[in-house]
Amino acid sequence: MAGLWQGKVPLAERLRPRELSEVVGQEHLLGEHGPLRALIEGGLSVPLIFWGPPGTGKTTVGRIIARKFGAKFIQKSAALATVTEVRQVLEASRELWQRTGTKDLLFLDEIHRWNRAQQDVLLPFLEEGSIYFIGATTENPSFVLRSALLSRAQLFVFEPLSLEALRILLRRALEDPQGYGGRVRLTPEAEEYLLRRADGDARKLLTSLETAVEALGEGEIDLPRLKQALGRKALHYDRAGEEHYNLISALHKSVRNSDVDAALYWLVRMLEAGEDPRYIARRLIRMASEDIGLADPWALVQAVAAAQAVEYVGLPEAELALAQAAVYLALAPKSNALYRAHGAARRDVMETENEPVPLHLRNPVTETMEKLGYGKGYQYAHDLPEGIAPMPCLPENLRGREYYHPTDRGWEGRIRERLREIRAKIRGEKS
């Protein structure tokens, strides 16, 4: 019946593995030849960093390690605990180690929440080995952890659980006496929905199941009732974290590869997760110039129009405008010729002598300037039959430099022929 487990230990905690043999998933770390298993069985001698998304077993493995080595498991969250609180734990563990030779295990969750200066408090204790230490993070350690800490620790990457691993956990929850002991059944459609909704997160899977049973009671649960009980799916996303950059990278590279379907998927995923639509619009503008450029000059127009739609009407009305721009950019012929040309010109600006502007390109706005040669030799292009003067406009040390090399895709095919004629006339070559 509904409320059966109300007030009791949560399902995910009741089913938490107590031995490595009970852990589901992370075969690359904990399998027969897994490096983390070998380290645990051989004796833990170095601090550990566990990096991976939520619900992949980081805390569970930490508890198992503590139990195996007979260490007291002390869990702190860097989002809540102060440096002073953690230092007190470290000093107490040091005193215990010096007195008895035994160690505690400090599991510091969300270690990325501490800045690099705060992380320094850990270093002396880790160097002397007075405590077992595991730092857990959902963010890329390369970006959020001090190199001094990383150099002293062994990094292990936890992966999202596969559908098959989640299926094992779900069956365990439904059948194990610590779970629902066979009193709850899911139709095949409901089971698949629950597994895919979990996004590789064991805790999310078990919490969703527990929520549904609390709302619907025991017995059989079908897909319509399950959806009604769980409501809208909450997406894992952090605007300031790595996932933010991973998703925009996926969108950009899908557009670049002309994969319309993937571009739409990543765009919708970002919008549904709550990403700022103005950020997406800015990135679409960048894609229009970086990956399309003059192969389709209308691409930039579409991207800017989508950005304006975001400013004028906001969400949800502007979602389709962003989708329209993303699809247009994905379908457009691609060229990075403009991007490469800009990069080459920038390198010359930054790495070569910045010569004065040639005299013939300067405006002789005073008599003195005219006497100094300002404007001498300048040819007004509109006075010439084809509108192009045989007159170089680059500084002397860069004469003849060609930055823009259009492809033969889209409009750039026409531009290439026109550019060949223009450059020949500037060099004074006769057609």
C-alpha positions as CSV (number, residue, x, y, z in Angstrom):
1,M,0.0,0.0,0.0
2,A,1.0,3.6,-0.5
3,G,3.2,4.9,2.3
4,L,4.5,1.5,3.1
5,W,8.1,2.7,3.6
6,Q,7.2,6.2,4.7
7,G,9.4,7.1,7.7
8,K,11.9,4.2,7.0
9,V,15.3,4.2,5.4
10,P,15.2,5.2,1.7
11,L,15.2,2.4,-0.8
12,A,18.6,3.4,-2.3
13,E,20.1,3.2,1.2
14,R,18.5,-0.1,2.1
15,L,19.9,-1.6,-1.1
16,R,23.4,-0.1,-0.9
17,P,26.0,-2.8,-1.5
18,R,28.2,-3.8,1.4
19,E,30.8,-5.8,-0.6
20,L,32.5,-5.3,-3.9
21,S,30.8,-8.4,-5.2
22,E,27.4,-6.7,-4.8
23,V,28.4,-3.6,-6.8
24,V,26.7,-3.4,-10.2
25,G,28.5,-1.6,-13.0
26,Q,32.0,0.0,-13.1
27,E,33.4,-3.2,-14.5
28,H,36.3,-1.2,-16.0
29,L,37.3,-0.3,-12.4
30,L,36.0,-3.1,-10.2
31,G,36.0,-6.1,-12.6
32,E,38.3,-9.1,-12.2
33,H,41.2,-7.1,-13.6
34,G,40.0,-3.6,-12.7
35,P,42.7,-1.2,-11.4
36,L,40.6,0.0,-8.5
37,R,39.8,-3.5,-7.3
38,A,43.5,-4.4,-7.6
39,L,44.4,-1.3,-5.5
40,I,41.8,-2.2,-2.8
41,E,42.9,-5.8,-2.6
42,G,46.5,-5.0,-2.6
43,G,46.3,-2.4,0.2
44,L,45.3,1.2,-0.2
45,S,48.5,3.3,-0.2
46,V,47.5,6.5,-2.0
47,P,44.7,9.1,-1.8
48,L,41.9,8.6,-4.3
49,I,39.9,10.9,-6.5
50,F,36.6,9.5,-7.8
51,W,35.2,11.5,-10.8
52,G,31.8,10.7,-12.2
53,P,28.2,11.7,-12.5
54,P,25.8,11.3,-9.5
55,G,24.5,7.8,-8.7
56,T,27.3,5.8,-10.1
57,G,28.7,4.3,-6.9
58,K,31.4,6.6,-5.7
59,T,30.1,6.8,-2.1
60,T,29.2,3.1,-2.0
61,V,32.7,2.1,-3.0
62,G,34.1,4.5,-0.5
63,R,32.1,2.8,2.3
64,I,33.2,-0.6,1.1
65,I,36.8,0.4,1.2
66,A,36.4,1.8,4.7
67,R,34.8,-1.5,5.9
68,K,37.6,-3.6,4.2
69,F,40.3,-1.7,6.0
70,G,38.5,-1.4,9.3
71,A,38.5,2.4,9.1
72,K,35.9,4.7,10.4
73,F,34.0,6.2,7.5
74,I,33.7,10.0,7.8
75,Q,31.7,11.6,5.1
76,K,31.8,15.4,4.6
77,S,30.5,17.6,1.8
78,A,32.7,20.4,0.6
79,A,29.5,22.3,-0.2
80,L,28.6,22.3,3.5
81,A,31.7,21.6,5.6
82,T,34.1,24.4,6.4
83,V,37.8,24.1,6.2
84,T,38.0,24.3,10.0
85,E,35.6,21.3,10.3
86,V,37.6,19.2,7.9
87,R,40.9,20.2,9.6
88,Q,39.5,19.0,12.9
89,V,38.7,15.6,11.3
90,L,42.2,15.4,9.9
91,E,43.9,16.3,13.1
92,A,41.8,13.9,15.1
93,S,42.7,11.1,12.6
94,R,46.3,12.0,12.8
95,E,46.2,11.7,16.6
96,L,44.5,8.3,16.3
97,W,47.1,7.1,13.8
98,Q,50.0,8.3,15.9
99,R,48.6,6.7,19.0
100,T,47.2,3.4,17.6
101,G,48.5,3.0,14.0
102,T,44.9,2.8,12.7
103,K,43.4,5.3,10.3
104,D,40.0,6.8,9.5
105,L,38.7,7.2,6.0
106,L,37.6,10.8,5.0
107,F,35.2,10.8,2.1
108,L,35.1,14.5,0.9
109,D,32.1,14.7,-1.5
110,E,31.8,17.6,-4.0
111,I,35.5,18.4,-3.5
112,H,35.2,20.7,-6.5
113,R,33.3,23.2,-4.3
114,W,36.5,24.1,-2.5
115,N,38.8,26.5,-4.2
116,R,42.5,25.8,-4.6
117,A,43.5,27.6,-1.5
118,Q,41.0,25.6,0.6
119,Q,42.3,22.3,-0.9
120,D,45.7,23.1,0.5
121,V,44.6,22.1,3.9
122,L,44.5,18.5,2.8
123,L,48.1,18.2,1.5
124,P,50.2,17.8,4.7
125,F,47.9,15.0,5.9
126,L,47.8,13.2,2.6
127,E,51.6,13.4,2.3
128,E,52.2,11.8,5.8
129,G,49.5,9.2,5.2
130,S,47.7,9.7,8.5
131,I,44.3,9.2,7.0
132,Y,42.7,7.3,4.1
133,F,41.2,9.9,1.8
134,I,38.7,9.8,-1.1
135,G,37.7,13.0,-2.9
136,A,34.6,12.7,-5.0
137,T,33.6,15.1,-7.7
138,T,31.1,15.4,-10.6
139,E,33.4,18.0,-12.3
140,N,36.5,17.5,-14.4
141,P,39.4,17.3,-11.9
142,S,41.7,19.0,-14.4
143,F,39.7,22.2,-14.1
144,V,38.7,22.2,-10.4
145,L,41.4,20.5,-8.4
146,R,44.9,21.7,-7.6
147,S,47.7,20.0,-9.5
148,A,49.5,19.4,-6.2
149,L,46.4,17.4,-5.0
150,L,46.1,15.5,-8.3
151,S,49.8,14.6,-8.3
152,R,49.4,13.0,-4.9
153,A,46.2,11.1,-5.7
154,Q,45.1,8.3,-8.0
155,L,42.2,9.3,-10.2
156,F,39.4,6.9,-11.1
157,V,36.6,7.7,-13.5
158,F,33.2,6.4,-12.8
159,E,30.9,6.0,-15.8
160,P,27.1,6.3,-16.0
161,L,25.5,2.9,-15.4
162,S,24.4,1.0,-18.5
163,L,20.8,0.0,-19.1
164,E,21.7,-3.6,-18.2
165,A,23.3,-2.6,-15.0
166,L,20.3,-0.5,-14.1
167,R,18.0,-3.4,-15.0
168,I,19.9,-5.6,-12.5
169,L,19.4,-3.0,-9.8
170,L,15.7,-2.6,-10.6
171,R,15.1,-6.3,-10.4
172,R,16.9,-6.4,-7.1
173,A,14.8,-3.6,-5.8
174,L,11.6,-5.3,-6.9
175,E,12.5,-8.8,-5.6
176,D,14.9,-8.3,-2.7
177,P,13.3,-8.4,0.8
178,Q,15.1,-5.2,1.6
179,G,13.3,-3.7,-1.4
180,Y,9.7,-4.6,-2.2
181,G,10.0,-8.4,-2.0
182,G,7.9,-9.1,-5.1
183,R,5.0,-7.0,-4.0
184,V,5.5,-4.5,-6.8
185,R,5.5,-5.3,-10.5
186,L,6.2,-3.1,-13.5
187,T,4.8,-3.7,-17.0
188,P,7.6,-4.0,-19.6
189,E,6.8,-0.5,-20.9
190,A,6.9,1.0,-17.5
191,E,10.2,-0.8,-16.7
192,E,11.9,0.5,-19.9
193,Y,10.6,4.0,-19.2
194,L,12.0,4.0,-15.7
195,L,15.4,2.7,-16.8
196,R,15.8,5.3,-19.6
197,R,14.6,8.1,-17.4
198,A,17.4,7.3,-14.9
199,D,20.1,8.5,-17.3
200,G,22.6,6.0,-15.9
201,D,22.0,7.2,-12.3
202,A,21.3,4.3,-9.8
203,R,20.0,6.7,-7.1
204,K,17.6,8.4,-9.5
205,L,16.3,5.0,-10.6
206,L,15.6,3.8,-7.1
207,T,14.2,7.1,-5.9
208,S,11.9,7.2,-8.9
209,L,10.6,3.7,-8.2
210,E,10.1,4.6,-4.5
211,T,8.2,7.7,-5.5
212,A,5.9,5.8,-7.8
213,V,5.2,3.1,-5.1
214,E,4.5,5.8,-2.5
215,A,2.1,7.5,-4.8
216,L,0.4,4.4,-6.4
217,G,0.8,1.6,-3.9
218,E,1.9,-2.0,-4.4
219,G,0.8,-4.2,-7.2
220,E,1.2,-3.7,-10.9
221,I,2.3,-0.3,-12.2
222,D,1.8,0.5,-15.9
223,L,3.3,3.3,-18.0
224,P,0.5,5.9,-17.9
225,R,0.2,5.7,-14.1
226,L,4.0,5.7,-13.7
227,K,4.3,8.9,-15.8
228,Q,1.6,10.5,-13.8
229,A,3.3,9.7,-10.5
230,L,6.7,10.9,-11.6
231,G,5.8,14.1,-13.4
232,R,8.3,16.0,-15.6
233,K,11.8,14.6,-15.9
234,A,14.5,16.8,-14.3
235,L,17.6,17.0,-16.4
236,H,21.1,16.9,-15.0
237,Y,22.7,20.2,-16.0
238,D,25.0,22.8,-14.5
239,R,25.4,26.1,-16.4
240,A,28.8,26.6,-14.9
241,G,30.0,23.0,-15.0
242,E,31.5,20.7,-17.6
243,E,28.2,19.4,-18.8
244,H,27.4,23.0,-20.0
245,Y,30.5,22.9,-22.2
246,N,30.0,19.3,-23.3
247,L,26.5,20.0,-24.6
248,I,27.3,23.2,-26.5
249,S,30.3,21.4,-28.0
250,A,28.0,18.6,-29.1
251,L,25.6,21.1,-30.7
252,H,28.4,23.0,-32.5
253,K,30.0,19.8,-33.8
254,S,26.7,18.4,-35.0
255,V,25.9,21.6,-36.9
256,R,29.5,21.6,-38.4
257,N,28.9,18.0,-39.5
258,S,25.5,18.9,-41.1
259,D,23.7,16.4,-38.8
260,V,20.3,18.1,-38.6
261,D,18.8,15.6,-36.2
262,A,21.7,15.7,-33.7
263,A,21.7,19.5,-33.8
264,L,18.0,19.6,-32.9
265,Y,18.5,17.0,-30.2
266,W,21.3,18.8,-28.4
267,L,19.6,22.2,-28.8
268,V,16.4,20.9,-27.2
269,R,18.3,19.2,-24.5
270,M,20.0,22.4,-23.5
271,L,16.8,24.4,-23.6
272,E,14.9,21.8,-21.5
273,A,17.7,21.8,-19.0
274,G,17.3,25.5,-18.5
275,E,20.2,26.9,-20.5
276,D,20.1,30.7,-21.2
277,P,18.7,31.0,-24.7
278,R,20.8,34.1,-25.3
279,Y,23.9,32.0,-24.8
280,I,22.7,29.5,-27.4
281,A,21.9,32.3,-29.8
282,R,25.4,33.7,-29.4
283,R,26.9,30.4,-30.2
284,L,24.7,29.9,-33.2
285,I,26.0,33.3,-34.5
286,R,29.6,32.1,-34.0
287,M,28.8,28.8,-35.9
288,A,27.4,30.8,-38.8
289,S,30.7,32.6,-39.3
290,E,33.1,30.0,-38.2
291,D,31.8,26.9,-40.0
292,I,29.7,28.4,-42.9
293,G,30.9,31.9,-43.6
294,L,30.4,33.0,-47.1
295,A,29.5,29.5,-48.4
296,D,26.0,30.7,-47.4
297,P,25.9,34.4,-46.4
298,W,22.3,34.0,-45.2
299,A,23.4,31.7,-42.4
300,L,24.5,34.7,-40.3
301,V,21.3,36.4,-41.1
302,Q,19.3,33.4,-39.8
303,A,21.4,33.2,-36.6
304,V,21.1,36.9,-35.8
305,A,17.4,36.8,-36.5
306,A,17.0,34.0,-34.0
307,A,19.0,36.0,-31.4
308,Q,16.7,39.0,-32.0
309,A,13.7,36.7,-31.6
310,V,15.0,35.6,-28.2
311,E,15.3,39.2,-27.1
312,Y,11.9,40.2,-28.5
313,V,9.7,37.4,-27.3
314,G,11.8,35.2,-25.0
315,L,10.9,31.5,-24.2
316,P,9.0,29.4,-25.0
317,E,8.0,31.4,-28.1
318,A,11.6,31.8,-29.4
319,E,12.4,28.1,-29.1
320,L,11.3,27.5,-32.7
321,A,13.3,30.4,-33.9
322,L,16.4,28.8,-32.4
323,A,15.5,25.5,-33.8
324,Q,15.0,27.1,-37.3
325,A,18.4,28.7,-37.1
326,A,20.1,25.4,-35.9
327,V,18.5,23.4,-38.7
328,Y,19.4,26.1,-41.3
329,L,23.0,26.1,-40.2
330,A,23.2,22.4,-40.2
331,L,21.8,22.2,-43.8
332,A,24.0,25.0,-45.1
333,P,27.1,24.3,-47.2
334,K,30.2,24.4,-44.9
335,S,33.4,26.3,-45.1
336,N,35.9,27.4,-42.5
337,A,37.7,29.6,-45.1
338,L,36.6,32.8,-43.3
339,Y,37.7,31.4,-39.9
340,R,41.1,30.4,-41.3
341,A,41.5,33.8,-43.0
342,H,40.7,35.7,-39.9
343,G,43.2,33.5,-37.9
344,A,46.0,34.1,-40.5
345,A,45.4,37.8,-40.5
346,R,45.4,37.9,-36.7
347,R,48.7,36.0,-36.6
348,D,50.3,38.6,-38.9
349,V,49.0,41.4,-36.8
350,M,50.3,39.9,-33.6
351,E,53.6,38.4,-34.9
352,T,54.9,40.7,-37.6
353,E,56.1,44.3,-37.5
354,N,53.1,46.6,-37.5
355,E,54.3,49.0,-40.3
356,P,52.7,52.4,-40.8
357,V,49.8,52.7,-43.1
358,P,51.1,53.2,-46.7
359,L,51.1,56.8,-47.6
360,H,48.8,56.3,-50.6
361,L,46.0,55.0,-48.3
362,R,46.2,58.0,-45.9
363,N,43.8,60.9,-46.3
364,P,45.6,64.3,-46.9
365,V,43.2,66.3,-44.8
366,T,45.7,69.2,-44.4
367,E,48.1,70.9,-46.7
368,T,51.0,69.7,-44.6
369,M,49.9,66.1,-44.9
370,E,49.6,66.5,-48.6
371,K,53.1,67.9,-48.8
372,L,54.3,64.8,-46.8
373,G,52.9,62.5,-49.5
374,Y,49.6,61.5,-47.9
375,G,47.3,60.2,-50.6
376,K,50.0,60.3,-53.3
377,G,49.4,57.5,-55.8
378,Y,46.0,56.6,-54.6
379,Q,43.6,55.5,-57.3
380,Y,39.8,56.0,-56.8
381,A,38.4,52.6,-57.7
382,H,35.0,54.0,-58.9
383,D,36.8,56.0,-61.7
384,L,38.1,52.8,-63.2
385,P,36.1,50.7,-65.7
386,E,36.0,47.5,-63.6
387,G,36.1,49.3,-60.2
388,I,39.5,47.8,-59.2
389,A,42.8,49.7,-59.1
390,P,46.1,48.0,-59.6
391,M,47.2,49.2,-56.2
392,P,48.4,47.2,-53.2
393,C,46.7,48.0,-49.9
394,L,48.8,45.8,-47.5
395,P,51.9,47.1,-45.7
396,E,55.2,46.6,-47.5
397,N,56.3,43.6,-45.5
398,L,53.0,41.8,-46.2
399,R,52.7,42.6,-49.9
400,G,51.2,39.6,-51.8
401,R,49.9,37.9,-48.7
402,E,46.6,36.0,-49.3
403,Y,44.5,35.2,-46.3
404,Y,41.1,34.2,-47.7
405,H,41.0,31.0,-49.7
406,P,37.3,30.2,-50.5
407,T,36.2,26.6,-51.1
408,D,34.1,25.6,-54.0
409,R,31.0,24.9,-51.7
410,G,27.9,27.1,-51.9
411,W,28.4,30.7,-52.7
412,E,32.1,30.4,-52.1
413,G,32.4,28.7,-55.5
414,R,31.3,31.9,-57.2
415,I,33.4,34.0,-54.8
416,R,36.5,32.0,-55.6
417,E,36.3,32.9,-59.3
418,R,35.6,36.5,-58.5
419,L,38.5,36.7,-56.0
420,R,40.9,35.3,-58.6
421,E,40.0,38.1,-61.0
422,I,40.3,40.8,-58.2
423,R,43.7,39.7,-57.0
424,A,45.0,39.5,-60.6
425,K,43.9,43.1,-61.2
426,I,45.3,44.4,-57.9
427,R,48.7,42.9,-58.9
428,G,48.4,44.7,-62.2
429,E,48.0,41.5,-64.3
430,K,46.1,41.8,-67.6
431,S,43.2,39.5,-68.1
